[in-house]
Amino acid sequence: MAAAIVAQATDPEDAGDDPYEGKNPAAVELGRLGGQKGGKARAKSLTAEQRSEIAKRAAAARWAKDA
């Protein structure tokens, strides 16, 4: 049974599946467009001090993780 589960999970035929299959292409493109704008727009709206504080918290969170 375990072999069947592993075979199903690692089936090379499933590797090329399109994650957007069955979705509205216009909606997918619109979502990507918003995602591409988001980071730049947020960075532009933050002050240097705010960006620095966010970066410090992110670094602390990375270092706090167990390796």
mmJSON file of the N, C-alpha and C atoms, coordinates in Angstrom:
{"data_MODEL":{"atom_site":{
"group_PDB":["ATOM","ATOM","ATOM","ATOM","ATOM","ATOM","ATOM","ATOM","ATOM","ATOM","ATOM","ATOM","ATOM","ATOM","ATOM","ATOM","ATOM","ATOM","ATOM","ATOM","ATOM","ATOM","ATOM","ATOM","ATOM","ATOM","ATOM","ATOM","ATOM","ATOM","ATOM","ATOM","ATOM","ATOM","ATOM","ATOM","ATOM","ATOM","ATOM","ATOM","ATOM","ATOM","ATOM","ATOM","ATOM","ATOM","ATOM","ATOM","ATOM","ATOM","ATOM","ATOM","ATOM","ATOM","ATOM","ATOM","ATOM","ATOM","ATOM","ATOM","ATOM","ATOM","ATOM","ATOM","ATOM","ATOM","ATOM","ATOM","ATOM","ATOM","ATOM","ATOM","ATOM","ATOM","ATOM","ATOM","ATOM","ATOM","ATOM","ATOM","ATOM","ATOM","ATOM","ATOM","ATOM","ATOM","ATOM","ATOM","ATOM","ATOM","ATOM","ATOM","ATOM","ATOM","ATOM","ATOM","ATOM","ATOM","ATOM","ATOM","ATOM","ATOM","ATOM","ATOM","ATOM","ATOM","ATOM","ATOM","ATOM","ATOM","ATOM","ATOM","ATOM","ATOM","ATOM","ATOM","ATOM","ATOM","ATOM","ATOM","ATOM","ATOM","ATOM","ATOM","ATOM","ATOM","ATOM","ATOM","ATOM","ATOM","ATOM","ATOM","ATOM","ATOM","ATOM","ATOM","ATOM","ATOM","ATOM","ATOM","ATOM","ATOM","ATOM","ATOM","ATOM","ATOM","ATOM","ATOM","ATOM","ATOM","ATOM","ATOM","ATOM","ATOM","ATOM","ATOM","ATOM","ATOM","ATOM","ATOM","ATOM","ATOM","ATOM","ATOM","ATOM","ATOM","ATOM","ATOM","ATOM","ATOM","ATOM","ATOM","ATOM","ATOM","ATOM","ATOM","ATOM","ATOM","ATOM","ATOM","ATOM","ATOM","ATOM","ATOM","ATOM","ATOM","ATOM","ATOM","ATOM","ATOM","ATOM","ATOM","ATOM","ATOM","ATOM","ATOM","ATOM","ATOM","ATOM","ATOM","ATOM"],
"id":[1,2,3,4,5,6,7,8,9,10,11,12,13,14,15,16,17,18,19,20,21,22,23,24,25,26,27,28,29,30,31,32,33,34,35,36,37,38,39,40,41,42,43,44,45,46,47,48,49,50,51,52,53,54,55,56,57,58,59,60,61,62,63,64,65,66,67,68,69,70,71,72,73,74,75,76,77,78,79,80,81,82,83,84,85,86,87,88,89,90,91,92,93,94,95,96,97,98,99,100,101,102,103,104,105,106,107,108,109,110,111,112,113,114,115,116,117,118,119,120,121,122,123,124,125,126,127,128,129,130,131,132,133,134,135,136,137,138,139,140,141,142,143,144,145,146,147,148,149,150,151,152,153,154,155,156,157,158,159,160,161,162,163,164,165,166,167,168,169,170,171,172,173,174,175,176,177,178,179,180,181,182,183,184,185,186,187,188,189,190,191,192,193,194,195,196,197,198,199,200,201],
"type_symbol":["N","C","C","N","C","C","N","C","C","N","C","C","N","C","C","N","C","C","N","C","C","N","C","C","N","C","C","N","C","C","N","C","C","N","C","C","N","C","C","N","C","C","N","C","C","N","C","C","N","C","C","N","C","C","N","C","C","N","C","C","N","C","C","N","C","C","N","C","C","N","C","C","N","C","C","N","C","C","N","C","C","N","C","C","N","C","C","N","C","C","N","C","C","N","C","C","N","C","C","N","C","C","N","C","C","N","C","C","N","C","C","N","C","C","N","C","C","N","C","C","N","C","C","N","C","C","N","C","C","N","C","C","N","C","C","N","C","C","N","C","C","N","C","C","N","C","C","N","C","C","N","C","C","N","C","C","N","C","C","N","C","C","N","C","C","N","C","C","N","C","C","N","C","C","N","C","C","N","C","C","N","C","C","N","C","C","N","C","C","N","C","C","N","C","C","N","C","C","N","C","C"],
"label_atom_id":["N","CA","C","N","CA","C","N","CA","C","N","CA","C","N","CA","C","N","CA","C","N","CA","C","N","CA","C","N","CA","C","N","CA","C","N","CA","C","N","CA","C","N","CA","C","N","CA","C","N","CA","C","N","CA","C","N","CA","C","N","CA","C","N","CA","C","N","CA","C","N","CA","C","N","CA","C","N","CA","C","N","CA","C","N","CA","C","N","CA","C","N","CA","C","N","CA","C","N","CA","C","N","CA","C","N","CA","C","N","CA","C","N","CA","C","N","CA","C","N","CA","C","N","CA","C","N","CA","C","N","CA","C","N","CA","C","N","CA","C","N","CA","C","N","CA","C","N","CA","C","N","CA","C","N","CA","C","N","CA","C","N","CA","C","N","CA","C","N","CA","C","N","CA","C","N","CA","C","N","CA","C","N","CA","C","N","CA","C","N","CA","C","N","CA","C","N","CA","C","N","CA","C","N","CA","C","N","CA","C","N","CA","C","N","CA","C","N","CA","C","N","CA","C","N","CA","C","N","CA","C","N","CA","C"],
"label_alt_id":[null,null,null,null,null,null,null,null,null,null,null,null,null,null,null,null,null,null,null,null,null,null,null,null,null,null,null,null,null,null,null,null,null,null,null,null,null,null,null,null,null,null,null,null,null,null,null,null,null,null,null,null,null,null,null,null,null,null,null,null,null,null,null,null,null,null,null,null,null,null,null,null,null,null,null,null,null,null,null,null,null,null,null,null,null,null,null,null,null,null,null,null,null,null,null,null,null,null,null,null,null,null,null,null,null,null,null,null,null,null,null,null,null,null,null,null,null,null,null,null,null,null,null,null,null,null,null,null,null,null,null,null,null,null,null,null,null,null,null,null,null,null,null,null,null,null,null,null,null,null,null,null,null,null,null,null,null,null,null,null,null,null,null,null,null,null,null,null,null,null,null,null,null,null,null,null,null,null,null,null,null,null,null,null,null,null,null,null,null,null,null,null,null,null,null,null,null,null,null,null,null],
"label_comp_id":["MET","MET","MET","ALA","ALA","ALA","ALA","ALA","ALA","ALA","ALA","ALA","ILE","ILE","ILE","VAL","VAL","VAL","ALA","ALA","ALA","GLN","GLN","GLN","ALA","ALA","ALA","THR","THR","THR","ASP","ASP","ASP","PRO","PRO","PRO","GLU","GLU","GLU","ASP","ASP","ASP","ALA","ALA","ALA","GLY","GLY","GLY","ASP","ASP","ASP","ASP","ASP","ASP","PRO","PRO","PRO","TYR","TYR","TYR","GLU","GLU","GLU","GLY","GLY","GLY","LYS","LYS","LYS","ASN","ASN","ASN","PRO","PRO","PRO","ALA","ALA","ALA","ALA","ALA","ALA","VAL","VAL","VAL","GLU","GLU","GLU","LEU","LEU","LEU","GLY","GLY","GLY","ARG","ARG","ARG","LEU","LEU","LEU","GLY","GLY","GLY","GLY","GLY","GLY","GLN","GLN","GLN","LYS","LYS","LYS","GLY","GLY","GLY","GLY","GLY","GLY","LYS","LYS","LYS","ALA","ALA","ALA","ARG","ARG","ARG","ALA","ALA","ALA","LYS","LYS","LYS","SER","SER","SER","LEU","LEU","LEU","THR","THR","THR","ALA","ALA","ALA","GLU","GLU","GLU","GLN","GLN","GLN","ARG","ARG","ARG","SER","SER","SER","GLU","GLU","GLU","ILE","ILE","ILE","ALA","ALA","ALA","LYS","LYS","LYS","ARG","ARG","ARG","ALA","ALA","ALA","ALA","ALA","ALA","ALA","ALA","ALA","ALA","ALA","ALA","ARG","ARG","ARG","TRP","TRP","TRP","ALA","ALA","ALA","LYS","LYS","LYS","ASP","ASP","ASP","ALA","ALA","ALA"],
"label_asym_id":["A","A","A","A","A","A","A","A","A","A","A","A","A","A","A","A","A","A","A","A","A","A","A","A","A","A","A","A","A","A","A","A","A","A","A","A","A","A","A","A","A","A","A","A","A","A","A","A","A","A","A","A","A","A","A","A","A","A","A","A","A","A","A","A","A","A","A","A","A","A","A","A","A","A","A","A","A","A","A","A","A","A","A","A","A","A","A","A","A","A","A","A","A","A","A","A","A","A","A","A","A","A","A","A","A","A","A","A","A","A","A","A","A","A","A","A","A","A","A","A","A","A","A","A","A","A","A","A","A","A","A","A","A","A","A","A","A","A","A","A","A","A","A","A","A","A","A","A","A","A","A","A","A","A","A","A","A","A","A","A","A","A","A","A","A","A","A","A","A","A","A","A","A","A","A","A","A","A","A","A","A","A","A","A","A","A","A","A","A","A","A","A","A","A","A","A","A","A","A","A","A"],
"label_entity_id":["1","1","1","1","1","1","1","1","1","1","1","1","1","1","1","1","1","1","1","1","1","1","1","1","1","1","1","1","1","1","1","1","1","1","1","1","1","1","1","1","1","1","1","1","1","1","1","1","1","1","1","1","1","1","1","1","1","1","1","1","1","1","1","1","1","1","1","1","1","1","1","1","1","1","1","1","1","1","1","1","1","1","1","1","1","1","1","1","1","1","1","1","1","1","1","1","1","1","1","1","1","1","1","1","1","1","1","1","1","1","1","1","1","1","1","1","1","1","1","1","1","1","1","1","1","1","1","1","1","1","1","1","1","1","1","1","1","1","1","1","1","1","1","1","1","1","1","1","1","1","1","1","1","1","1","1","1","1","1","1","1","1","1","1","1","1","1","1","1","1","1","1","1","1","1","1","1","1","1","1","1","1","1","1","1","1","1","1","1","1","1","1","1","1","1","1","1","1","1","1","1"],
"label_seq_id":[1,1,1,2,2,2,3,3,3,4,4,4,5,5,5,6,6,6,7,7,7,8,8,8,9,9,9,10,10,10,11,11,11,12,12,12,13,13,13,14,14,14,15,15,15,16,16,16,17,17,17,18,18,18,19,19,19,20,20,20,21,21,21,22,22,22,23,23,23,24,24,24,25,25,25,26,26,26,27,27,27,28,28,28,29,29,29,30,30,30,31,31,31,32,32,32,33,33,33,34,34,34,35,35,35,36,36,36,37,37,37,38,38,38,39,39,39,40,40,40,41,41,41,42,42,42,43,43,43,44,44,44,45,45,45,46,46,46,47,47,47,48,48,48,49,49,49,50,50,50,51,51,51,52,52,52,53,53,53,54,54,54,55,55,55,56,56,56,57,57,57,58,58,58,59,59,59,60,60,60,61,61,61,62,62,62,63,63,63,64,64,64,65,65,65,66,66,66,67,67,67],
"pdbx_PDB_ins_code":[null,null,null,null,null,null,null,null,null,null,null,null,null,null,null,null,null,null,null,null,null,null,null,null,null,null,null,null,null,null,null,null,null,null,null,null,null,null,null,null,null,null,null,null,null,null,null,null,null,null,null,null,null,null,null,null,null,null,null,null,null,null,null,null,null,null,null,null,null,null,null,null,null,null,null,null,null,null,null,null,null,null,null,null,null,null,null,null,null,null,null,null,null,null,null,null,null,null,null,null,null,null,null,null,null,null,null,null,null,null,null,null,null,null,null,null,null,null,null,null,null,null,null,null,null,null,null,null,null,null,null,null,null,null,null,null,null,null,null,null,null,null,null,null,null,null,null,null,null,null,null,null,null,null,null,null,null,null,null,null,null,null,null,null,null,null,null,null,null,null,null,null,null,null,null,null,null,null,null,null,null,null,null,null,null,null,null,null,null,null,null,null,null,null,null,null,null,null,null,null,null],
"Cartn_x":[0.828,0.0,0.877,1.95,2.835,3.459,3.838,4.439,3.46,2.199,1.178,0.999,1.052,0.912,2.093,3.311,4.495,4.453,4.064,3.981,2.981,1.863,0.843,1.344,2.049,2.526,3.65,4.42,5.567,5.352,4.134,3.807,4.312,5.23,5.776,4.748,3.675,2.638,1.914,1.866,1.176,2.063,3.346,4.294,4.008,3.433,3.233,1.858,1.072,-0.28,-0.253,-1.166,-1.276,-2.084,-1.501,-2.244,-3.426,-3.434,-4.499,-5.585,-5.48,-6.463,-7.862,-8.822,-10.195,-10.51,-9.531,-9.764,-9.903,-10.562,-10.763,-9.413,-8.883,-7.575,-7.5,-8.585,-8.591,-8.449,-9.112,-9.029,-7.63,-7.016,-5.658,-4.697,-4.809,-3.917,-4.129,-5.356,-5.653,-5.063,-5.154,-4.588,-3.078,-2.442,-0.988,-0.584,-1.346,-1.024,-1.057,-2.069,-2.156,-1.02,-0.652,0.446,1.774,1.951,3.203,3.326,2.224,2.232,2.342,1.85,1.691,2.935,4.027,5.243,5.827,5.85,6.407,5.552,4.225,3.337,3.481,3.623,3.767,5.088,6.166,7.47,7.472,6.78,6.722,5.962,4.977,4.153,4.766,5.8,6.414,7.583,7.814,8.985,10.201,11.382,12.619,12.636,12.136,12.103,11.158,10.009,9.056,9.645,10.299,10.919,12.004,12.777,13.834,13.27,12.207,11.573,11.018,10.396,9.871,11.018,12.117,13.274,13.873,13.931,14.467,13.596,12.275,11.372,11.496,11.648,11.786,13.072,14.169,15.443,15.356,14.738,14.586,13.751,12.721,11.88,12.652,13.496,14.304,15.301,15.948,16.95,16.313,15.063,14.393,13.937,13.853,13.406,14.44,13.941,14.829,15.375,16.641,17.277,17.145],
"Cartn_y":[-1.19,0.0,1.26,1.235,2.396,2.666,1.612,1.774,2.413,2.058,2.627,4.121,4.496,5.907,6.712,6.182,6.872,6.975,5.907,5.918,6.963,7.06,8.038,9.464,9.678,11.009,11.47,10.55,10.906,10.575,10.478,10.124,11.214,10.9,11.924,12.488,11.788,12.292,13.493,13.611,14.726,15.962,15.838,16.935,18.14,17.94,19.044,19.662,19.344,19.893,21.412,22.065,23.521,23.904,24.678,25.044,25.98,26.607,27.54,26.892,25.599,24.894,25.024,25.39,25.525,26.89,27.777,29.113,30.106,31.185,32.235,32.919,32.84,33.421,34.92,35.631,37.069,37.333,36.535,36.704,36.364,35.331,34.949,36.087,36.639,37.734,38.971,39.273,40.419,40.224,39.012,38.708,38.844,38.367,38.49,39.959,40.741,42.153,42.867,42.594,43.202,42.753,41.483,40.957,41.579,41.858,42.449,43.908,44.57,45.977,46.133,45.156,45.28,45.637,44.908,45.145,46.523,46.916,48.223,49.346,49.185,50.216,50.331,49.176,49.21,49.864,49.507,50.087,51.598,52.028,53.46,54.231,53.574,54.268,54.272,53.443,53.363,54.343,54.814,55.649,54.74,55.315,54.546,53.892,54.592,54.055,52.84,52.929,51.817,50.602,50.825,49.719,49.055,49.861,49.338,48.476,48.945,48.188,46.855,46.865,45.634,44.665,45.173,44.332,43.73,44.511,44.006,42.886,43.068,42.012,40.754,40.92,39.768,39.01,39.733,39.096,38.358,38.984,38.333,37.065,37.102,35.922,34.798,35.164,34.144,33.508,34.298,33.776,33.003,33.298,32.622,31.214,30.92,29.592,28.539,27.355,26.232,25.683,25.451,24.943,23.456],
"Cartn_z":[0.0,0.0,0.0,0.796,0.856,-0.51,-1.207,-2.526,-3.5,-3.401,-4.276,-3.997,-2.74,-2.366,-2.898,-2.729,-3.217,-4.743,-5.407,-6.872,-7.353,-6.67,-7.05,-6.801,-5.697,-5.356,-6.271,-6.811,-7.646,-9.109,-9.535,-10.918,-11.86,-12.782,-13.674,-14.651,-14.901,-15.811,-15.23,-13.912,-13.269,-13.164,-13.464,-13.259,-14.148,-15.339,-16.254,-16.209,-15.214,-15.134,-14.989,-15.669,-15.616,-14.377,-13.442,-12.232,-12.514,-13.712,-14.058,-14.902,-15.125,-15.945,-15.323,-16.145,-15.676,-15.091,-15.062,-14.519,-15.665,-15.382,-16.371,-16.64,-17.878,-18.171,-17.886,-18.11,-17.846,-16.348,-15.532,-14.085,-13.581,-14.161,-13.772,-14.084,-15.28,-15.686,-14.812,-14.482,-13.631,-12.236,-11.722,-10.41,-10.405,-11.464,-11.578,-11.654,-12.396,-12.56,-11.215,-10.43,-9.105,-8.208,-8.294,-7.487,-7.855,-9.124,-9.57,-9.134,-8.973,-8.561,-7.048,-6.316,-4.871,-4.099,-4.311,-3.544,-3.803,-5.056,-5.408,-4.823,-4.892,-4.373,-2.855,-2.176,-0.723,-0.34,-1.021,-0.711,-0.928,-1.953,-2.257,-1.173,-0.549,0.434,1.837,2.064,3.389,3.5,4.723,4.961,5.133,5.07,5.25,6.63,7.63,8.992,9.068,8.423,8.426,7.714,6.557,5.827,6.671,7.373,8.226,9.346,9.978,11.067,10.556,9.384,8.792,8.507,7.976,7.661,8.932,10.006,11.279,11.834,11.762,12.25,11.409,10.093,9.203,9.504,9.707,10.012,11.352,12.338,13.641,13.535,12.723,12.548,11.845,10.871,10.185,11.145,11.969,12.887,14.037,14.347,15.465,15.099,13.801,13.362,13.774,14.119,14.424,13.102,13.079,11.853,11.712],
"occupancy":[1.0,1.0,1.0,1.0,1.0,1.0,1.0,1.0,1.0,1.0,1.0,1.0,1.0,1.0,1.0,1.0,1.0,1.0,1.0,1.0,1.0,1.0,1.0,1.0,1.0,1.0,1.0,1.0,1.0,1.0,1.0,1.0,1.0,1.0,1.0,1.0,1.0,1.0,1.0,1.0,1.0,1.0,1.0,1.0,1.0,1.0,1.0,1.0,1.0,1.0,1.0,1.0,1.0,1.0,1.0,1.0,1.0,1.0,1.0,1.0,1.0,1.0,1.0,1.0,1.0,1.0,1.0,1.0,1.0,1.0,1.0,1.0,1.0,1.0,1.0,1.0,1.0,1.0,1.0,1.0,1.0,1.0,1.0,1.0,1.0,1.0,1.0,1.0,1.0,1.0,1.0,1.0,1.0,1.0,1.0,1.0,1.0,1.0,1.0,1.0,1.0,1.0,1.0,1.0,1.0,1.0,1.0,1.0,1.0,1.0,1.0,1.0,1.0,1.0,1.0,1.0,1.0,1.0,1.0,1.0,1.0,1.0,1.0,1.0,1.0,1.0,1.0,1.0,1.0,1.0,1.0,1.0,1.0,1.0,1.0,1.0,1.0,1.0,1.0,1.0,1.0,1.0,1.0,1.0,1.0,1.0,1.0,1.0,1.0,1.0,1.0,1.0,1.0,1.0,1.0,1.0,1.0,1.0,1.0,1.0,1.0,1.0,1.0,1.0,1.0,1.0,1.0,1.0,1.0,1.0,1.0,1.0,1.0,1.0,1.0,1.0,1.0,1.0,1.0,1.0,1.0,1.0,1.0,1.0,1.0,1.0,1.0,1.0,1.0,1.0,1.0,1.0,1.0,1.0,1.0,1.0,1.0,1.0,1.0,1.0,1.0],
"B_iso_or_equiv":[0.0,0.0,0.0,0.0,0.0,0.0,0.0,0.0,0.0,0.0,0.0,0.0,0.0,0.0,0.0,0.0,0.0,0.0,0.0,0.0,0.0,0.0,0.0,0.0,0.0,0.0,0.0,0.0,0.0,0.0,0.0,0.0,0.0,0.0,0.0,0.0,0.0,0.0,0.0,0.0,0.0,0.0,0.0,0.0,0.0,0.0,0.0,0.0,0.0,0.0,0.0,0.0,0.0,0.0,0.0,0.0,0.0,0.0,0.0,0.0,0.0,0.0,0.0,0.0,0.0,0.0,0.0,0.0,0.0,0.0,0.0,0.0,0.0,0.0,0.0,0.0,0.0,0.0,0.0,0.0,0.0,0.0,0.0,0.0,0.0,0.0,0.0,0.0,0.0,0.0,0.0,0.0,0.0,0.0,0.0,0.0,0.0,0.0,0.0,0.0,0.0,0.0,0.0,0.0,0.0,0.0,0.0,0.0,0.0,0.0,0.0,0.0,0.0,0.0,0.0,0.0,0.0,0.0,0.0,0.0,0.0,0.0,0.0,0.0,0.0,0.0,0.0,0.0,0.0,0.0,0.0,0.0,0.0,0.0,0.0,0.0,0.0,0.0,0.0,0.0,0.0,0.0,0.0,0.0,0.0,0.0,0.0,0.0,0.0,0.0,0.0,0.0,0.0,0.0,0.0,0.0,0.0,0.0,0.0,0.0,0.0,0.0,0.0,0.0,0.0,0.0,0.0,0.0,0.0,0.0,0.0,0.0,0.0,0.0,0.0,0.0,0.0,0.0,0.0,0.0,0.0,0.0,0.0,0.0,0.0,0.0,0.0,0.0,0.0,0.0,0.0,0.0,0.0,0.0,0.0,0.0,0.0,0.0,0.0,0.0,0.0],
"pdbx_formal_charge":[null,null,null,null,null,null,null,null,null,null,null,null,null,null,null,null,null,null,null,null,null,null,null,null,null,null,null,null,null,null,null,null,null,null,null,null,null,null,null,null,null,null,null,null,null,null,null,null,null,null,null,null,null,null,null,null,null,null,null,null,null,null,null,null,null,null,null,null,null,null,null,null,null,null,null,null,null,null,null,null,null,null,null,null,null,null,null,null,null,null,null,null,null,null,null,null,null,null,null,null,null,null,null,null,null,null,null,null,null,null,null,null,null,null,null,null,null,null,null,null,null,null,null,null,null,null,null,null,null,null,null,null,null,null,null,null,null,null,null,null,null,null,null,null,null,null,null,null,null,null,null,null,null,null,null,null,null,null,null,null,null,null,null,null,null,null,null,null,null,null,null,null,null,null,null,null,null,null,null,null,null,null,null,null,null,null,null,null,null,null,null,null,null,null,null,null,null,null,null,null,null],
"auth_seq_id":[1,1,1,2,2,2,3,3,3,4,4,4,5,5,5,6,6,6,7,7,7,8,8,8,9,9,9,10,10,10,11,11,11,12,12,12,13,13,13,14,14,14,15,15,15,16,16,16,17,17,17,18,18,18,19,19,19,20,20,20,21,21,21,22,22,22,23,23,23,24,24,24,25,25,25,26,26,26,27,27,27,28,28,28,29,29,29,30,30,30,31,31,31,32,32,32,33,33,33,34,34,34,35,35,35,36,36,36,37,37,37,38,38,38,39,39,39,40,40,40,41,41,41,42,42,42,43,43,43,44,44,44,45,45,45,46,46,46,47,47,47,48,48,48,49,49,49,50,50,50,51,51,51,52,52,52,53,53,53,54,54,54,55,55,55,56,56,56,57,57,57,58,58,58,59,59,59,60,60,60,61,61,61,62,62,62,63,63,63,64,64,64,65,65,65,66,66,66,67,67,67],
"auth_comp_id":["MET","MET","MET","ALA","ALA","ALA","ALA","ALA","ALA","ALA","ALA","ALA","ILE","ILE","ILE","VAL","VAL","VAL","ALA","ALA","ALA","GLN","GLN","GLN","ALA","ALA","ALA","THR","THR","THR","ASP","ASP","ASP","PRO","PRO","PRO","GLU","GLU","GLU","ASP","ASP","ASP","ALA","ALA","ALA","GLY","GLY","GLY","ASP","ASP","ASP","ASP","ASP","ASP","PRO","PRO","PRO","TYR","TYR","TYR","GLU","GLU","GLU","GLY","GLY","GLY","LYS","LYS","LYS","ASN","ASN","ASN","PRO","PRO","PRO","ALA","ALA","ALA","ALA","ALA","ALA","VAL","VAL","VAL","GLU","GLU","GLU","LEU","LEU","LEU","GLY","GLY","GLY","ARG","ARG","ARG","LEU","LEU","LEU","GLY","GLY","GLY","GLY","GLY","GLY","GLN","GLN","GLN","LYS","LYS","LYS","GLY","GLY","GLY","GLY","GLY","GLY","LYS","LYS","LYS","ALA","ALA","ALA","ARG","ARG","ARG","ALA","ALA","ALA","LYS","LYS","LYS","SER","SER","SER","LEU","LEU","LEU","THR","THR","THR","ALA","ALA","ALA","GLU","GLU","GLU","GLN","GLN","GLN","ARG","ARG","ARG","SER","SER","SER","GLU","GLU","GLU","ILE","ILE","ILE","ALA","ALA","ALA","LYS","LYS","LYS","ARG","ARG","ARG","ALA","ALA","ALA","ALA","ALA","ALA","ALA","ALA","ALA","ALA","ALA","ALA","ARG","ARG","ARG","TRP","TRP","TRP","ALA","ALA","ALA","LYS","LYS","LYS","ASP","ASP","ASP","ALA","ALA","ALA"],
"auth_asym_id":["A","A","A","A","A","A","A","A","A","A","A","A","A","A","A","A","A","A","A","A","A","A","A","A","A","A","A","A","A","A","A","A","A","A","A","A","A","A","A","A","A","A","A","A","A","A","A","A","A","A","A","A","A","A","A","A","A","A","A","A","A","A","A","A","A","A","A","A","A","A","A","A","A","A","A","A","A","A","A","A","A","A","A","A","A","A","A","A","A","A","A","A","A","A","A","A","A","A","A","A","A","A","A","A","A","A","A","A","A","A","A","A","A","A","A","A","A","A","A","A","A","A","A","A","A","A","A","A","A","A","A","A","A","A","A","A","A","A","A","A","A","A","A","A","A","A","A","A","A","A","A","A","A","A","A","A","A","A","A","A","A","A","A","A","A","A","A","A","A","A","A","A","A","A","A","A","A","A","A","A","A","A","A","A","A","A","A","A","A","A","A","A","A","A","A","A","A","A","A","A","A"],
"auth_atom_id":["N","CA","C","N","CA","C","N","CA","C","N","CA","C","N","CA","C","N","CA","C","N","CA","C","N","CA","C","N","CA","C","N","CA","C","N","CA","C","N","CA","C","N","CA","C","N","CA","C","N","CA","C","N","CA","C","N","CA","C","N","CA","C","N","CA","C","N","CA","C","N","CA","C","N","CA","C","N","CA","C","N","CA","C","N","CA","C","N","CA","C","N","CA","C","N","CA","C","N","CA","C","N","CA","C","N","CA","C","N","CA","C","N","CA","C","N","CA","C","N","CA","C","N","CA","C","N","CA","C","N","CA","C","N","CA","C","N","CA","C","N","CA","C","N","CA","C","N","CA","C","N","CA","C","N","CA","C","N","CA","C","N","CA","C","N","CA","C","N","CA","C","N","CA","C","N","CA","C","N","CA","C","N","CA","C","N","CA","C","N","CA","C","N","CA","C","N","CA","C","N","CA","C","N","CA","C","N","CA","C","N","CA","C","N","CA","C","N","CA","C","N","CA","C","N","CA","C","N","CA","C","N","CA","C"],
"pdbx_PDB_model_num":[1,1,1,1,1,1,1,1,1,1,1,1,1,1,1,1,1,1,1,1,1,1,1,1,1,1,1,1,1,1,1,1,1,1,1,1,1,1,1,1,1,1,1,1,1,1,1,1,1,1,1,1,1,1,1,1,1,1,1,1,1,1,1,1,1,1,1,1,1,1,1,1,1,1,1,1,1,1,1,1,1,1,1,1,1,1,1,1,1,1,1,1,1,1,1,1,1,1,1,1,1,1,1,1,1,1,1,1,1,1,1,1,1,1,1,1,1,1,1,1,1,1,1,1,1,1,1,1,1,1,1,1,1,1,1,1,1,1,1,1,1,1,1,1,1,1,1,1,1,1,1,1,1,1,1,1,1,1,1,1,1,1,1,1,1,1,1,1,1,1,1,1,1,1,1,1,1,1,1,1,1,1,1,1,1,1,1,1,1,1,1,1,1,1,1,1,1,1,1,1,1]
}}}
